[in-house]
Amino acid sequence: MLTAGTTAPTFTLPDQHGNLVALDDLRGHWVLLWWYPKASTPG
């Protein structure tokens, strides 16, 4: 669990088009990471 003000760890995720984007590529820009924890799960 990260606390406010903690630097996020380096990660790489696919964008909406399936292209991989690394957090390091966005350094110096504002980044908003949005996810749905229960998406793609039954129920």
PDB file of N, CA, C and O in Angstrom:
ATOM      1  N   MET A   1       0.838  -1.172   0.000  1.00  0.00           N
ATOM      2  CA  MET A   1       0.000   0.000   0.000  1.00  0.00           C
ATOM      3  C   MET A   1       0.890   1.244   0.000  1.00  0.00           C
ATOM      4  O   MET A   1       1.810   1.361   0.809  1.00  0.00           O
ATOM      5  N   LEU A   2       0.608   2.153  -0.901  1.00  0.00           N
ATOM      6  CA  LEU A   2       1.350   3.405  -0.970  1.00  0.00           C
ATOM      7  C   LEU A   2       0.643   4.467  -0.131  1.00  0.00           C
ATOM      8  O   LEU A   2      -0.586   4.488  -0.054  1.00  0.00           O
ATOM      9  N   THR A   3       1.399   5.319   0.475  1.00  0.00           N
ATOM     10  CA  THR A   3       0.822   6.446   1.199  1.00  0.00           C
ATOM     11  C   THR A   3       0.986   7.695   0.351  1.00  0.00           C
ATOM     12  O   THR A   3       1.797   7.723  -0.574  1.00  0.00           O
ATOM     13  N   ALA A   4       0.223   8.720   0.664  1.00  0.00           N
ATOM     14  CA  ALA A   4       0.281   9.970  -0.091  1.00  0.00           C
ATOM     15  C   ALA A   4       1.704  10.518  -0.100  1.00  0.00           C
ATOM     16  O   ALA A   4       2.379  10.554   0.929  1.00  0.00           O
ATOM     17  N   GLY A   5       2.144  10.942  -1.276  1.00  0.00           N
ATOM     18  CA  GLY A   5       3.480  11.508  -1.413  1.00  0.00           C
ATOM     19  C   GLY A   5       4.562  10.502  -1.743  1.00  0.00           C
ATOM     20  O   GLY A   5       5.697  10.886  -2.025  1.00  0.00           O
ATOM     21  N   THR A   6       4.230   9.209  -1.714  1.00  0.00           N
ATOM     22  CA  THR A   6       5.197   8.170  -2.044  1.00  0.00           C
ATOM     23  C   THR A   6       5.356   8.083  -3.561  1.00  0.00           C
ATOM     24  O   THR A   6       4.363   8.131  -4.288  1.00  0.00           O
ATOM     25  N   THR A   7       6.569   7.957  -4.038  1.00  0.00           N
ATOM     26  CA  THR A   7       6.815   7.777  -5.463  1.00  0.00           C
ATOM     27  C   THR A   7       6.333   6.394  -5.882  1.00  0.00           C
ATOM     28  O   THR A   7       6.628   5.397  -5.222  1.00  0.00           O
ATOM     29  N   ALA A   8       5.597   6.343  -6.974  1.00  0.00           N
ATOM     30  CA  ALA A   8       5.077   5.060  -7.462  1.00  0.00           C
ATOM     31  C   ALA A   8       6.216   4.192  -7.979  1.00  0.00           C
ATOM     32  O   ALA A   8       7.181   4.707  -8.546  1.00  0.00           O
ATOM     33  N   PRO A   9       6.112   2.881  -7.789  1.00  0.00           N
ATOM     34  CA  PRO A   9       7.127   1.983  -8.345  1.00  0.00           C
ATOM     35  C   PRO A   9       7.026   1.954  -9.873  1.00  0.00           C
ATOM     36  O   PRO A   9       5.969   2.243 -10.435  1.00  0.00           O
ATOM     37  N   THR A  10       8.109   1.611 -10.530  1.00  0.00           N
ATOM     38  CA  THR A  10       8.111   1.506 -11.984  1.00  0.00           C
ATOM     39  C   THR A  10       7.206   0.362 -12.426  1.00  0.00           C
ATOM     40  O   THR A  10       7.236  -0.723 -11.846  1.00  0.00           O
ATOM     41  N   PHE A  11       6.401   0.610 -13.455  1.00  0.00           N
ATOM     42  CA  PHE A  11       5.537  -0.435 -14.001  1.00  0.00           C
ATOM     43  C   PHE A  11       5.291  -0.163 -15.478  1.00  0.00           C
ATOM     44  O   PHE A  11       5.494   0.952 -15.958  1.00  0.00           O
ATOM     45  N   THR A  12       4.851  -1.190 -16.189  1.00  0.00           N
ATOM     46  CA  THR A  12       4.483  -1.083 -17.595  1.00  0.00           C
ATOM     47  C   THR A  12       3.113  -1.728 -17.757  1.00  0.00           C
ATOM     48  O   THR A  12       2.890  -2.846 -17.293  1.00  0.00           O
ATOM     49  N   LEU A  13       2.196  -1.026 -18.414  1.00  0.00           N
ATOM     50  CA  LEU A  13       0.831  -1.509 -18.614  1.00  0.00           C
ATOM     51  C   LEU A  13       0.390  -1.240 -20.052  1.00  0.00           C
ATOM     52  O   LEU A  13       0.912  -0.327 -20.692  1.00  0.00           O
ATOM     53  N   PRO A  14      -0.564  -2.021 -20.573  1.00  0.00           N
ATOM     54  CA  PRO A  14      -1.095  -1.740 -21.902  1.00  0.00           C
ATOM     55  C   PRO A  14      -2.078  -0.567 -21.854  1.00  0.00           C
ATOM     56  O   PRO A  14      -2.832  -0.415 -20.893  1.00  0.00           O
ATOM     57  N   ASP A  15      -2.058   0.263 -22.908  1.00  0.00           N
ATOM     58  CA  ASP A  15      -3.039   1.340 -23.004  1.00  0.00           C
ATOM     59  C   ASP A  15      -4.302   0.804 -23.671  1.00  0.00           C
ATOM     60  O   ASP A  15      -4.423  -0.400 -23.898  1.00  0.00           O
ATOM     61  N   GLN A  16      -5.240   1.690 -23.985  1.00  0.00           N
ATOM     62  CA  GLN A  16      -6.518   1.269 -24.564  1.00  0.00           C
ATOM     63  C   GLN A  16      -6.374   0.632 -25.932  1.00  0.00           C
ATOM     64  O   GLN A  16      -7.315   0.008 -26.424  1.00  0.00           O
ATOM     65  N   HIS A  17      -5.201   0.778 -26.563  1.00  0.00           N
ATOM     66  CA  HIS A  17      -4.958   0.186 -27.885  1.00  0.00           C
ATOM     67  C   HIS A  17      -4.061  -1.044 -27.809  1.00  0.00           C
ATOM     68  O   HIS A  17      -3.726  -1.638 -28.834  1.00  0.00           O
ATOM     69  N   GLY A  18      -3.670  -1.428 -26.585  1.00  0.00           N
ATOM     70  CA  GLY A  18      -2.818  -2.598 -26.410  1.00  0.00           C
ATOM     71  C   GLY A  18      -1.325  -2.290 -26.480  1.00  0.00           C
ATOM     72  O   GLY A  18      -0.501  -3.198 -26.370  1.00  0.00           O
ATOM     73  N   ASN A  19      -0.969  -1.011 -26.662  1.00  0.00           N
ATOM     74  CA  ASN A  19       0.447  -0.622 -26.690  1.00  0.00           C
ATOM     75  C   ASN A  19       0.973  -0.508 -25.267  1.00  0.00           C
ATOM     76  O   ASN A  19       0.294   0.046 -24.401  1.00  0.00           O
ATOM     77  N   LEU A  20       2.164  -1.020 -25.014  1.00  0.00           N
ATOM     78  CA  LEU A  20       2.738  -0.947 -23.682  1.00  0.00           C
ATOM     79  C   LEU A  20       3.253   0.461 -23.385  1.00  0.00           C
ATOM     80  O   LEU A  20       3.934   1.073 -24.208  1.00  0.00           O
ATOM     81  N   VAL A  21       2.920   0.957 -22.212  1.00  0.00           N
ATOM     82  CA  VAL A  21       3.355   2.276 -21.755  1.00  0.00           C
ATOM     83  C   VAL A  21       4.011   2.085 -20.391  1.00  0.00           C
ATOM     84  O   VAL A  21       3.417   1.513 -19.477  1.00  0.00           O
ATOM     85  N   ALA A  22       5.242   2.571 -20.268  1.00  0.00           N
ATOM     86  CA  ALA A  22       5.972   2.469 -19.006  1.00  0.00           C
ATOM     87  C   ALA A  22       5.841   3.785 -18.242  1.00  0.00           C
ATOM     88  O   ALA A  22       5.822   4.859 -18.844  1.00  0.00           O
ATOM     89  N   LEU A  23       5.754   3.697 -16.939  1.00  0.00           N
ATOM     90  CA  LEU A  23       5.675   4.903 -16.121  1.00  0.00           C
ATOM     91  C   LEU A  23       6.883   5.798 -16.370  1.00  0.00           C
ATOM     92  O   LEU A  23       6.753   7.022 -16.380  1.00  0.00           O
ATOM     93  N   ASP A  24       8.043   5.208 -16.569  1.00  0.00           N
ATOM     94  CA  ASP A  24       9.253   5.996 -16.830  1.00  0.00           C
ATOM     95  C   ASP A  24       9.123   6.860 -18.091  1.00  0.00           C
ATOM     96  O   ASP A  24       9.731   7.927 -18.174  1.00  0.00           O
ATOM     97  N   ASP A  25       8.331   6.403 -19.070  1.00  0.00           N
ATOM     98  CA  ASP A  25       8.126   7.173 -20.301  1.00  0.00           C
ATOM     99  C   ASP A  25       7.335   8.456 -20.036  1.00  0.00           C
ATOM    100  O   ASP A  25       7.384   9.395 -20.831  1.00  0.00           O
ATOM    101  N   LEU A  26       6.611   8.493 -18.925  1.00  0.00           N
ATOM    102  CA  LEU A  26       5.744   9.625 -18.616  1.00  0.00           C
ATOM    103  C   LEU A  26       6.324  10.527 -17.531  1.00  0.00           C
ATOM    104  O   LEU A  26       5.655  11.450 -17.065  1.00  0.00           O
ATOM    105  N   ARG A  27       7.541  10.267 -17.136  1.00  0.00           N
ATOM    106  CA  ARG A  27       8.180  11.050 -16.074  1.00  0.00           C
ATOM    107  C   ARG A  27       8.152  12.528 -16.435  1.00  0.00           C
ATOM    108  O   ARG A  27       8.490  12.901 -17.559  1.00  0.00           O
ATOM    109  N   GLY A  28       7.753  13.369 -15.490  1.00  0.00           N
ATOM    110  CA  GLY A  28       7.657  14.804 -15.725  1.00  0.00           C
ATOM    111  C   GLY A  28       6.266  15.257 -16.143  1.00  0.00           C
ATOM    112  O   GLY A  28       6.022  16.453 -16.300  1.00  0.00           O
ATOM    113  N   HIS A  29       5.346  14.300 -16.324  1.00  0.00           N
ATOM    114  CA  HIS A  29       3.963  14.613 -16.702  1.00  0.00           C
ATOM    115  C   HIS A  29       3.029  14.116 -15.600  1.00  0.00           C
ATOM    116  O   HIS A  29       3.376  13.209 -14.842  1.00  0.00           O
ATOM    117  N   TRP A  30       1.851  14.713 -15.519  1.00  0.00           N
ATOM    118  CA  TRP A  30       0.843  14.213 -14.601  1.00  0.00           C
ATOM    119  C   TRP A  30       0.337  12.876 -15.122  1.00  0.00           C
ATOM    120  O   TRP A  30       0.152  12.702 -16.327  1.00  0.00           O
ATOM    121  N   VAL A  31       0.113  11.931 -14.212  1.00  0.00           N
ATOM    122  CA  VAL A  31      -0.366  10.595 -14.599  1.00  0.00           C
ATOM    123  C   VAL A  31      -1.548  10.230 -13.710  1.00  0.00           C
ATOM    124  O   VAL A  31      -1.479  10.361 -12.488  1.00  0.00           O
ATOM    125  N   LEU A  32      -2.620   9.777 -14.323  1.00  0.00           N
ATOM    126  CA  LEU A  32      -3.777   9.279 -13.596  1.00  0.00           C
ATOM    127  C   LEU A  32      -3.960   7.827 -13.970  1.00  0.00           C
ATOM    128  O   LEU A  32      -4.142   7.502 -15.143  1.00  0.00           O
ATOM    129  N   LEU A  33      -3.914   6.960 -12.989  1.00  0.00           N
ATOM    130  CA  LEU A  33      -4.098   5.530 -13.215  1.00  0.00           C
ATOM    131  C   LEU A  33      -5.454   5.150 -12.654  1.00  0.00           C
ATOM    132  O   LEU A  33      -5.715   5.335 -11.466  1.00  0.00           O
ATOM    133  N   TRP A  34      -6.315   4.621 -13.507  1.00  0.00           N
ATOM    134  CA  TRP A  34      -7.678   4.283 -13.126  1.00  0.00           C
ATOM    135  C   TRP A  34      -7.901   2.814 -13.438  1.00  0.00           C
ATOM    136  O   TRP A  34      -7.607   2.364 -14.546  1.00  0.00           O
ATOM    137  N   TRP A  35      -8.411   2.073 -12.491  1.00  0.00           N
ATOM    138  CA  TRP A  35      -8.706   0.670 -12.732  1.00  0.00           C
ATOM    139  C   TRP A  35      -9.926   0.261 -11.938  1.00  0.00           C
ATOM    140  O   TRP A  35     -10.319   0.933 -10.984  1.00  0.00           O
ATOM    141  N   TYR A  36     -10.510  -0.828 -12.334  1.00  0.00           N
ATOM    142  CA  TYR A  36     -11.683  -1.379 -11.678  1.00  0.00           C
ATOM    143  C   TYR A  36     -11.293  -2.730 -11.107  1.00  0.00           C
ATOM    144  O   TYR A  36     -11.176  -3.700 -11.856  1.00  0.00           O
ATOM    145  N   PRO A  37     -11.088  -2.818  -9.800  1.00  0.00           N
ATOM    146  CA  PRO A  37     -10.593  -4.052  -9.174  1.00  0.00           C
ATOM    147  C   PRO A  37     -11.435  -5.293  -9.471  1.00  0.00           C
ATOM    148  O   PRO A  37     -10.895  -6.396  -9.551  1.00  0.00           O
ATOM    149  N   LYS A  38     -12.746  -5.131  -9.634  1.00  0.00           N
ATOM    150  CA  LYS A  38     -13.577  -6.311  -9.841  1.00  0.00           C
ATOM    151  C   LYS A  38     -13.979  -6.492 -11.304  1.00  0.00           C
ATOM    152  O   LYS A  38     -14.810  -7.347 -11.613  1.00  0.00           O
ATOM    153  N   ALA A  39     -13.404  -5.704 -12.200  1.00  0.00           N
ATOM    154  CA  ALA A  39     -13.706  -5.857 -13.625  1.00  0.00           C
ATOM    155  C   ALA A  39     -13.205  -7.207 -14.117  1.00  0.00           C
ATOM    156  O   ALA A  39     -12.178  -7.707 -13.659  1.00  0.00           O
ATOM    157  N   SER A  40     -13.926  -7.775 -15.035  1.00  0.00           N
ATOM    158  CA  SER A  40     -13.571  -9.066 -15.637  1.00  0.00           C
ATOM    159  C   SER A  40     -13.568 -10.219 -14.630  1.00  0.00           C
ATOM    160  O   SER A  40     -12.856 -11.208 -14.806  1.00  0.00           O
ATOM    161  N   THR A  41     -14.364 -10.078 -13.586  1.00  0.00           N
ATOM    162  CA  THR A  41     -14.500 -11.191 -12.627  1.00  0.00           C
ATOM    163  C   THR A  41     -15.976 -11.587 -12.580  1.00  0.00           C
ATOM    164  O   THR A  41     -16.849 -10.736 -12.747  1.00  0.00           O
ATOM    165  N   PRO A  42     -16.255 -12.851 -12.357  1.00  0.00           N
ATOM    166  CA  PRO A  42     -17.646 -13.278 -12.299  1.00  0.00           C
ATOM    167  C   PRO A  42     -18.355 -12.683 -11.065  1.00  0.00           C
ATOM    168  O   PRO A  42     -17.751 -12.500 -10.008  1.00  0.00           O
ATOM    169  N   GLY A  43     -19.617 -12.399 -11.233  1.00  0.00           N
ATOM    170  CA  GLY A  43     -20.415 -11.943 -10.095  1.00  0.00           C
ATOM    171  C   GLY A  43     -20.467 -10.507 -10.020  1.00  0.00           C
ATOM    172  O   GLY A  43     -21.100  -9.959  -9.117  1.00  0.00           O
TER     173      GLY A  43
END
